[in-house]
Amino acid sequence: MARRKDLPIGTVMVLHALARGHRHGFDILDQTGLTSGTVYPALERLERLGLAHSRWEDAAIARQEKRPPRRYFEITPTGKAHLVEALERYRVLSPVIIDGVRHPKGVKPA
């Protein structure tokens, strides 16, 4: 299990995007403004730490839509708890309101 000091801000941003319902890499890239070199390693790290889990979509669906299969990520209950702790750690960002959510008490992970 990760300790909150183990979660850098980029990883917290990815975890926050997952909590808000963004499930696949490109969506998280768009949501966070982070680079793929930050997002994809963060997703792997979150899964390895048990803070997120993933599944591949059915390849038939992807073929029907003429695109590669997507890997969908979801935050775990442990990930939700770590997100709340991490948001407290980065409370210096609290004056910023994102999507109407004021950090950290107003965050209600999905």
N, C-alpha and C positions, 0 to 999 in steps of 0.2 A: 504494500500500500504506500502511496506517495505521501510525503509530508508536504504541508503547504509551501515550505521554503523551496521545495523541489519544482515548483511550477512557475516558470518564467512568464512574463506578461503576455508573450505571443501565445503560449499554450493556454493561458487563462482566457484569452480572447477566443480561441478555438472552442474551448469548453463552454464558454458563454454562448457562442453561436449555436452549438449543439443543444444547449438548454432551451434556446429560443426556437428550436424546431428546424434548423438548417442541417440537413442530413448527409449531403455528399460534397466532395471536395470543391467542385466549381462553385457551388452555392456558398460554401464557407469562404472561399477566396473572395467572392463578390461582397459578402456580408462584412468581412473583417478588413479588407483592403491589404491583407498580408500577402506575401509572395508564396508560390507553390513550395519553395525551398524552406519555408517556415511551417505552412499548414500541413503538408503531408507527413513530415517527421513528427509534428505535434500530435497528429491523429494516431500514428503508430505508437508513440509514447503513451498517450492516454489509454489506448487499448492494452498495451503491455502492463500498465499500472492498475488495470481494472476500473478505470474511471469512465471508460466508454467501451462499447462492443460494436462489431460490424457484421454485416451480411452482404453477400453479393446478390444483386437482383437476378431474376430469371433471364437467362441469355436469350430466350425466345422473345421476350418483351423488348429487349434492346435491339435485336435484329429487326423486329417489326417496325421499330422507330428509327432504324438505320443509323445506329450509333453503338459504341462499345457498351458493355454492361457497366453499371454503376455500382460502386461499393457504398452502401448506406451505413452511417454511423449513428449511434444513439448513446446518450449519456446514461450512466448507471446511477443507482441510488447513492453509491459511494462517491461518484463523480459530482452529484448535486451537492453533497455535503462539502466536498473539497472546493467546489466553486464558491459557495458562500464564504468559506474561510479565506479563499484567495481574494475575493472581492474586498473583504475586510483588510487584508494585507495591503491592497492597493487603494486604500480609502482616500489617498491623496487625489485620486481621480473623481471623487464623489461630486464635485460641483458640476460635472458633466452629466447630462441626462441623455440617455440613449433610448430611442423608441419609447419615450415617456416613462422610462424606468429610472428611478433615482437610486443609486447604489448605497449601501448593500441591502438594507432591510426591505426595499421594494421589489427585490428580485425574487421571482417565484419560478424556479426552474421547472420546465415541463415534466 
